Amino acid sequence: MLEFDYDDSENEEQDRRDLDETLKRFRESVRSGNWQNGSPTPDSLESIVQFCLETNKFDDALTFAKMWVEKAPYAGDAWHKLGMAFGSLNRWIDALDAYDRALSLDPVDTEIMVNRGIALEQMDRLEEAISVVEEVLATDPSNLDALFTKALILQKRGRYDEAIRIFVFLTRQSGYERDSLFESAICHESLEQYSEAIAAYDQLIDMNAYDQNAWFNRGVISGKKGAYREAVRCYDMATVIDNNFVNAWFNMGNAYAHLGRSREAIEAYQQAHRSDPTDIPVIHNLASSLEESGDFKGAIEMFTKALAMDTSHAQSFYGRGTCYDALELHAEALADYEAALALEPEYADLWYAKADVLFNLRRVEESLEAYRRALDLQPDDAECWYDYASTQLEAGNMLEALLGFNHCTRLLPHWAEAYFATAKTLCAAGQPAAAVPFLRRTFELDSTKWEEFSSDFPLIAGSLGMEFLLHALNDPESKEKP
């Protein structure tokens, strides 16, 4: 007697084709409002909703789940599937309402309870969510969906070690391996256990070498460790798998920028921009890289494109302003700095940039006011104090200049330029003797300043003052320091 192995794969494929055809007819009937063979039965709606959920046709699932509950308002499964359709579209409030209706009709269905817990977790109503999940686990300790949801809740509450223990258990359960590995990696990352996170992503890549998200996340962790070359390798793999992976191209550009490889950074940002021309952070970083490479006109074009999409993007106003400044288009730079400050008035670097450009426009008093605003916000910025003091010196305010340079030497006691500028100011004020210890300290820190001293100080101190300074500096008996 001949025996045959039964293979129902062909039947399953036929069923899928039949359901697909039914879905097309249902869609057309909804669009036209004309059901040629009468309105669908609850059973046919149940089949089509299940098919839509399984094939990720969530808009269709929602349309027909709504019809199903209208046809069978007392069917708990109809309300349950409606909740799942809402949840698949991230409409969690509506999903929760549907699950509540389903539970009112079938209060002991653990699958509905778990999905209700998931909705609460997604809405960050964590106390209610954990209560629901624990209730399920009390009656059904082997409910893996409930256990996975509990781990997600623990993760959100910052209880990463507890969440990891559950995720590790679930990695050994069929159907939960991939998601549990991903979530455990995220927990390890939150604990700054980067080696463990990378090990988890390596397991995911071993499971599927073409998992672009695993490669991408591995790159993120490598970047956090400062291993930018390894990060580039990971992002490169992610983009080989998916050439339009915008975030991978973007992060690759950032990694190249950290490595000082501006050309490669620009190319990565350009690819990200081609993949999504509307992504403003991509455009901004591309513009910043063009600026760093010296292509100020190209950078201005990209900053302008970002601002055309978002007029409130202060960083792009700032970036474009610095490009205008580099091209000595000071009026245009000032306009951009002021636009940025209107959006972020407490940004010290912007006030500093505005002060510099006002000085270049010879608007000295306004420049001093802008420096003061910058220093009020960031009083430990030695370079800003230096420029403020230099501007005070330009305005003839010797005492204010000396006070400013004193802040510099206090903040950066090994910065030769600050001592040198103090000595210049004292000589300009007719006090060459007071300048000597500052000059001596300058030359101790930077012996190359002798050349600048020889060229600049005769004009400041005069011939007699210069003679005094040279004698004092060469006098072994005078070793006083500022």
C-alpha positions as CSV (number, residue, x, y, z in Angstrom):
1,M,0.0,0.0,0.0
2,L,1.4,3.4,-1.0
3,E,1.7,6.0,1.7
4,F,1.7,9.8,1.1
5,D,3.0,12.6,3.4
6,Y,0.3,15.2,3.8
7,D,1.5,18.7,3.0
8,D,-1.0,21.5,3.6
9,S,1.4,24.3,2.5
10,E,-0.4,24.5,-0.9
11,N,-3.7,24.8,0.9
12,E,-2.4,27.5,3.2
13,E,-1.1,29.5,0.2
14,Q,-4.5,29.1,-1.5
15,D,-6.2,30.4,1.6
16,R,-3.9,33.4,1.7
17,R,-4.7,34.1,-2.0
18,D,-8.4,33.8,-1.3
19,L,-8.2,36.1,1.7
20,D,-6.2,38.6,-0.4
21,E,-8.9,38.6,-3.1
22,T,-11.6,39.0,-0.4
23,L,-9.7,41.9,1.1
24,K,-9.5,43.6,-2.3
25,R,-13.3,43.2,-2.8
26,F,-14.0,44.5,0.7
27,R,-11.8,47.5,0.1
28,E,-13.6,48.3,-3.1
29,S,-17.0,47.9,-1.4
30,V,-15.9,50.3,1.4
31,R,-14.6,52.8,-1.1
32,S,-17.8,52.7,-3.2
33,G,-20.3,52.1,-0.4
34,N,-21.8,49.4,-2.5
35,W,-21.6,45.8,-1.1
36,Q,-22.5,43.7,-4.2
37,N,-23.2,40.5,-2.4
38,G,-24.7,42.0,0.7
39,S,-22.9,43.2,3.8
40,P,-20.2,40.9,5.2
41,T,-21.0,38.5,8.0
42,P,-19.2,38.6,11.4
43,D,-17.4,35.3,10.4
44,S,-16.0,36.8,7.2
45,L,-15.0,40.0,9.0
46,E,-13.2,37.9,11.7
47,S,-11.2,36.1,9.0
48,I,-10.3,39.3,7.2
49,V,-9.3,41.2,10.3
50,Q,-7.1,38.3,11.5
51,F,-5.5,38.2,8.0
52,C,-4.9,42.0,8.0
53,L,-3.3,41.8,11.5
54,E,-1.0,38.9,10.5
55,T,0.1,40.7,7.3
56,N,0.6,44.1,8.9
57,K,-2.3,45.7,7.0
58,F,-3.2,47.7,10.1
59,D,-5.4,50.4,8.5
60,D,-7.5,47.7,6.8
61,A,-7.6,45.8,10.1
62,L,-9.0,48.8,11.9
63,T,-11.6,49.5,9.1
64,F,-13.0,46.0,9.2
65,A,-12.6,45.5,13.0
66,K,-14.9,48.5,13.4
67,M,-17.4,46.9,11.1
68,W,-17.1,43.6,13.0
69,V,-18.0,45.2,16.4
70,E,-20.9,47.0,14.8
71,K,-22.1,43.6,13.4
72,A,-21.4,41.7,16.7
73,P,-21.3,44.2,19.6
74,Y,-21.4,41.4,22.1
75,A,-18.4,39.5,20.7
76,G,-15.5,39.9,23.0
77,D,-13.1,38.7,20.3
78,A,-14.3,41.5,18.0
79,W,-13.5,44.2,20.6
80,H,-10.2,42.5,21.3
81,K,-9.1,42.6,17.7
82,L,-10.3,46.2,17.4
83,G,-7.9,47.0,20.3
84,M,-5.1,45.2,18.6
85,A,-5.7,47.2,15.4
86,F,-5.7,50.4,17.3
87,G,-2.5,49.3,19.2
88,S,-0.8,48.4,15.9
89,L,-1.4,52.1,14.9
90,N,-0.1,53.4,18.2
91,R,-3.5,54.6,19.1
92,W,-3.2,53.4,22.7
93,I,-6.1,55.3,24.3
94,D,-8.5,53.8,21.8
95,A,-6.9,50.4,22.2
96,L,-7.4,50.6,25.9
97,D,-11.1,51.4,25.5
98,A,-11.6,48.5,23.2
99,Y,-9.8,46.1,25.6
100,D,-12.0,47.3,28.4
101,R,-15.1,46.5,26.4
102,A,-13.6,43.1,25.5
103,L,-12.9,42.3,29.2
104,S,-16.4,43.4,30.2
105,L,-17.6,40.6,27.9
106,D,-14.9,38.0,28.7
107,P,-13.3,39.0,32.0
108,V,-11.0,35.9,32.4
109,D,-9.4,36.0,28.9
110,T,-5.7,36.3,29.8
111,E,-4.7,37.3,26.2
112,I,-7.0,40.4,26.4
113,M,-5.6,41.2,29.9
114,V,-2.0,41.0,28.6
115,N,-2.8,43.3,25.7
116,R,-4.5,45.7,28.1
117,G,-1.3,45.7,30.2
118,I,0.8,46.4,27.0
119,A,-1.5,49.4,26.2
120,L,-1.0,50.7,29.7
121,E,2.8,50.2,29.5
122,Q,2.8,52.1,26.2
123,M,0.9,55.0,27.8
124,D,3.5,55.0,30.7
125,R,0.8,54.1,33.2
126,L,3.2,51.7,34.7
127,E,1.7,51.0,38.1
128,E,-1.6,49.9,36.5
129,A,0.3,48.0,33.8
130,I,2.4,46.0,36.4
131,S,-0.8,45.3,38.4
132,V,-2.5,43.8,35.3
133,V,0.6,41.7,34.3
134,E,1.1,40.4,37.8
135,E,-2.6,39.3,38.0
136,V,-2.1,37.3,34.8
137,L,1.2,35.7,36.1
138,A,-0.5,34.8,39.4
139,T,-2.9,32.5,37.5
140,D,-0.7,31.6,34.6
141,P,3.1,31.8,35.5
142,S,4.1,30.4,32.2
143,N,2.5,33.3,30.2
144,L,5.5,34.5,28.2
145,D,3.7,37.5,26.8
146,A,2.9,38.7,30.3
147,L,6.5,38.0,31.4
148,F,7.9,39.9,28.5
149,T,5.6,42.9,29.2
150,K,6.7,42.8,32.9
151,A,10.3,43.0,31.8
152,L,9.5,46.0,29.6
153,I,7.8,47.7,32.6
154,L,10.8,47.0,34.8
155,Q,13.1,48.5,32.1
156,K,11.0,51.7,32.0
157,R,11.2,52.0,35.7
158,G,15.0,51.8,35.6
159,R,15.1,48.3,37.3
160,Y,17.5,47.1,34.6
161,D,19.1,44.2,36.4
162,E,15.7,42.6,37.1
163,A,14.6,43.2,33.5
164,I,17.8,41.6,32.2
165,R,17.2,38.5,34.2
166,I,13.8,38.0,32.6
167,F,15.0,38.9,29.1
168,V,17.8,36.4,29.4
169,F,15.3,33.7,30.4
170,L,13.1,34.7,27.4
171,T,16.0,34.5,25.0
172,R,15.8,30.7,25.5
173,Q,12.1,30.6,24.6
174,S,10.9,30.0,21.1
175,G,9.6,33.1,19.4
176,Y,11.1,35.5,22.0
177,E,14.8,35.2,21.2
178,R,15.3,38.3,19.0
179,D,13.1,40.8,20.9
180,S,14.5,39.7,24.3
181,L,18.1,40.0,23.1
182,F,17.4,43.5,21.8
183,E,15.8,44.6,25.0
184,S,18.5,43.1,27.2
185,A,21.1,45.0,25.1
186,I,19.2,48.3,25.7
187,C,19.2,47.5,29.5
188,H,23.0,46.9,29.4
189,E,23.5,50.1,27.5
190,S,21.5,52.0,30.2
191,L,23.8,50.5,32.8
192,E,26.8,51.5,30.7
193,Q,27.7,47.8,30.4
194,Y,28.8,48.4,26.8
195,S,30.7,45.1,26.4
196,E,27.6,43.1,27.4
197,A,25.4,45.2,25.1
198,I,27.8,44.5,22.2
199,A,27.8,40.8,23.0
200,A,24.0,40.8,22.8
201,Y,24.1,42.5,19.4
202,D,26.7,40.0,18.2
203,Q,24.3,37.2,19.1
204,L,21.6,38.9,17.1
205,I,24.0,39.2,14.1
206,D,24.9,35.6,14.5
207,M,21.2,34.8,14.2
208,N,20.8,37.0,11.2
209,A,23.8,38.6,9.6
210,Y,21.5,41.0,7.6
211,D,19.8,42.5,10.7
212,Q,20.5,46.2,10.0
213,N,19.1,47.3,13.3
214,A,21.5,45.1,15.2
215,W,24.4,46.5,13.2
216,F,23.2,50.0,13.7
217,N,22.8,49.6,17.5
218,R,26.2,48.0,17.7
219,G,27.6,51.0,16.0
220,V,25.9,53.3,18.6
221,I,27.5,51.4,21.5
222,S,30.9,51.5,19.8
223,G,30.6,55.2,19.4
224,K,29.7,55.6,23.1
225,K,32.9,53.7,23.9
226,G,34.9,56.1,21.7
227,A,35.6,53.3,19.2
228,Y,34.7,55.4,16.2
229,R,36.4,53.3,13.5
230,E,34.4,50.2,14.7
231,A,31.3,52.4,14.8
232,V,31.9,53.3,11.1
233,R,32.3,49.6,10.2
234,C,28.9,48.8,11.9
235,Y,27.1,51.7,10.2
236,D,28.6,50.7,6.9
237,M,27.2,47.2,7.3
238,A,23.8,48.6,8.2
239,T,23.8,50.8,5.0
240,V,25.0,48.0,2.8
241,I,21.9,46.1,4.0
242,D,19.6,49.1,3.6
243,N,21.1,51.9,1.5
244,N,18.3,54.3,2.6
245,F,19.0,53.8,6.3
246,V,19.0,57.5,7.1
247,N,20.1,57.2,10.8
248,A,22.9,54.9,9.9
249,W,24.3,57.4,7.3
250,F,23.8,60.2,9.8
251,N,25.6,58.5,12.6
252,M,28.4,57.4,10.2
253,G,28.9,61.0,9.4
254,N,29.1,61.8,13.1
255,A,31.7,59.1,13.6
256,Y,33.8,60.3,10.7
257,A,33.6,63.8,12.2
258,H,34.9,62.5,15.5
259,L,37.8,61.0,13.6
260,G,38.5,64.3,11.9
261,R,37.8,62.8,8.5
262,S,35.6,65.7,7.2
263,R,35.5,64.5,3.5
264,E,34.0,61.1,4.5
265,A,31.7,62.8,7.0
266,I,30.4,65.1,4.2
267,E,29.8,62.1,1.9
268,A,27.9,60.2,4.6
269,Y,25.7,63.2,5.4
270,Q,25.1,63.8,1.7
271,Q,23.9,60.2,1.4
272,A,21.6,60.6,4.4
273,H,20.3,63.8,2.8
274,R,19.6,62.0,-0.4
275,S,17.7,59.3,1.5
276,D,15.6,61.9,3.3
277,P,15.8,65.5,2.0
278,T,13.5,66.7,4.8
279,D,15.7,65.6,7.8
280,I,16.8,68.9,9.4
281,P,19.5,67.5,11.7
282,V,21.1,65.8,8.7
283,I,21.1,69.0,6.7
284,H,22.5,70.9,9.7
285,N,25.3,68.5,10.3
286,L,26.1,68.4,6.6
287,A,26.3,72.2,6.6
288,S,28.5,72.1,9.8
289,S,30.9,69.6,8.1
290,L,31.1,71.8,4.9
291,E,31.9,74.7,7.2
292,E,34.7,72.8,8.9
293,S,36.1,71.9,5.6
294,G,36.2,75.6,4.6
295,D,33.4,75.4,2.1
296,F,31.6,78.4,3.6
297,K,29.3,79.1,0.6
298,G,28.2,75.4,0.4
299,A,27.6,75.5,4.2
300,I,25.5,78.7,3.9
301,E,23.4,77.0,1.2
302,M,22.7,74.0,3.5
303,F,22.0,76.1,6.6
304,T,19.6,78.2,4.5
305,K,17.8,75.0,3.4
306,A,17.4,73.9,7.0
307,L,16.0,77.3,7.9
308,A,13.6,77.2,5.0
309,M,12.1,74.0,6.7
310,D,12.3,75.3,10.3
311,T,12.6,79.0,11.0
312,S,13.0,78.2,14.7
313,H,16.2,76.2,14.3
314,A,18.6,78.4,16.2
315,Q,21.7,76.3,15.6
316,S,21.3,76.8,11.9
317,F,21.1,80.6,12.3
318,Y,24.2,80.3,14.4
319,G,26.1,78.1,12.0
320,R,25.2,80.3,9.0
321,G,26.2,83.4,11.0
322,T,29.7,81.9,11.6
323,C,30.0,81.2,7.9
324,Y,29.1,84.8,7.0
325,D,31.6,85.9,9.6
326,A,34.3,83.8,8.0
327,L,33.6,85.4,4.7
328,E,33.7,88.8,6.4
329,L,30.1,89.5,5.7
330,H,29.7,90.9,9.2
331,A,26.3,92.5,8.7
332,E,24.8,89.3,7.5
333,A,26.4,87.4,10.4
334,L,25.0,89.9,12.9
335,A,21.5,89.4,11.5
336,D,21.8,85.6,11.9
337,Y,23.2,85.9,15.5
338,E,20.4,88.2,16.5
339,A,17.8,85.8,15.0
340,A,19.4,82.9,16.9
341,L,19.4,84.9,20.2
342,A,15.7,85.7,19.7
343,L,15.2,82.0,19.9
344,E,17.8,81.1,22.5
345,P,18.6,84.3,24.6
346,E,20.5,82.3,27.3
347,Y,23.1,80.9,24.8
348,A,26.5,82.3,25.9
349,D,28.4,81.3,22.8
350,L,25.9,83.3,20.7
351,W,26.4,86.4,22.7
352,Y,30.2,85.9,22.4
353,A,29.9,85.5,18.6
354,K,27.7,88.6,18.4
355,A,30.2,90.6,20.5
356,D,33.0,89.6,18.1
357,V,31.1,90.6,15.0
358,L,30.0,93.9,16.5
359,F,33.7,94.6,17.2
360,N,34.5,93.9,13.6
361,L,31.8,96.4,12.6
362,R,33.5,98.9,14.9
363,R,30.5,99.1,17.2
364,V,32.7,98.9,20.3
365,E,30.2,99.8,23.1
366,E,27.6,97.4,21.8
367,S,30.3,94.8,21.5
368,L,31.3,95.3,25.2
369,E,27.7,94.9,26.2
370,A,27.4,91.6,24.3
371,Y,30.6,90.3,25.9
372,R,29.2,91.2,29.3
373,R,26.0,89.2,28.5
374,A,28.2,86.2,27.4
375,L,30.3,86.4,30.6
376,D,27.2,86.7,32.8
377,L,26.1,83.4,31.4
378,Q,29.5,81.7,31.3
379,P,31.9,83.5,33.7
380,D,34.6,80.9,33.4
381,D,35.2,81.4,29.7
382,A,38.8,82.6,29.7
383,E,38.9,83.4,25.9
384,C,35.8,85.5,26.2
385,W,37.4,87.4,29.1
386,Y,40.5,87.9,26.9
387,D,38.4,89.4,24.0
388,Y,36.4,91.5,26.4
389,A,39.6,92.9,28.0
390,S,41.1,93.5,24.5
391,T,38.0,95.4,23.5
392,Q,38.2,97.5,26.7
393,L,41.8,98.2,25.9
394,E,40.7,99.3,22.3
395,A,38.2,101.6,24.0
396,G,40.9,103.1,26.2
397,N,39.5,101.6,29.4
398,M,42.9,100.5,30.9
399,L,41.6,99.5,34.4
400,E,38.7,97.4,32.9
401,A,41.2,95.8,30.5
402,L,43.5,94.9,33.4
403,L,40.7,93.4,35.4
404,G,39.6,91.3,32.4
405,F,43.1,90.0,31.7
406,N,43.4,89.2,35.4
407,H,40.4,86.9,35.1
408,C,42.2,85.2,32.2
409,T,45.4,84.5,34.2
410,R,43.3,83.3,37.2
411,L,41.3,80.9,35.0
412,L,44.2,79.7,32.8
413,P,47.4,80.3,34.9
414,H,49.6,78.7,32.1
415,W,48.3,80.8,29.2
416,A,51.2,83.0,28.2
417,E,49.1,85.2,26.0
418,A,47.1,86.5,29.0
419,Y,50.3,87.6,30.8
420,F,51.6,89.2,27.7
421,A,48.5,91.2,27.1
422,T,48.6,92.3,30.8
423,A,52.1,93.5,30.3
424,K,51.1,95.4,27.1
425,T,48.3,97.1,29.0
426,L,50.5,98.2,31.9
427,C,53.1,99.6,29.5
428,A,50.4,101.5,27.6
429,A,49.3,102.9,31.0
430,G,52.8,104.1,31.6
431,Q,53.7,101.5,34.2
432,P,56.6,99.5,32.6
433,A,57.9,98.4,36.0
434,A,54.7,96.7,36.8
435,A,54.8,94.9,33.5
436,V,58.1,93.2,34.1
437,P,56.9,90.3,36.2
438,F,54.1,89.6,33.7
439,L,56.7,89.6,30.9
440,R,59.0,87.3,32.8
441,R,56.1,84.9,33.4
442,T,55.2,85.1,29.7
443,F,58.7,84.0,28.6
444,E,58.8,81.2,31.1
445,L,55.6,79.8,29.6
446,D,56.5,80.6,25.9
447,S,60.0,81.6,24.9
448,T,58.8,82.3,21.3
449,K,57.1,85.5,22.6
450,W,60.4,87.3,22.7
451,E,60.1,88.0,18.9
452,E,56.7,89.5,19.3
453,F,57.9,91.5,22.4
454,S,60.8,92.9,20.3
455,S,58.4,94.0,17.5
456,D,55.4,95.3,19.5
457,F,56.7,96.9,22.7
458,P,58.9,99.7,21.3
459,L,55.7,101.2,19.9
460,I,53.9,100.8,23.2
461,A,56.6,101.6,25.8
462,G,58.8,104.0,23.8
463,S,62.5,103.9,23.6
464,L,63.1,104.7,27.2
465,G,60.5,102.3,28.4
466,M,61.9,99.6,26.2
467,E,65.4,100.2,27.5
468,F,64.1,99.9,31.1
469,L,62.2,96.6,30.2
470,L,65.2,95.0,28.6
471,H,67.5,95.9,31.6
472,A,64.9,94.7,34.1
473,L,64.3,91.4,32.2
474,N,68.0,90.8,32.1
475,D,68.6,91.7,35.7
476,P,69.2,88.5,37.7
477,E,68.3,90.3,40.9
478,S,64.7,90.9,39.8
479,K,62.8,87.6,39.9
480,E,59.4,88.8,41.1
481,K,56.4,87.1,39.5
482,P,52.8,88.2,39.1
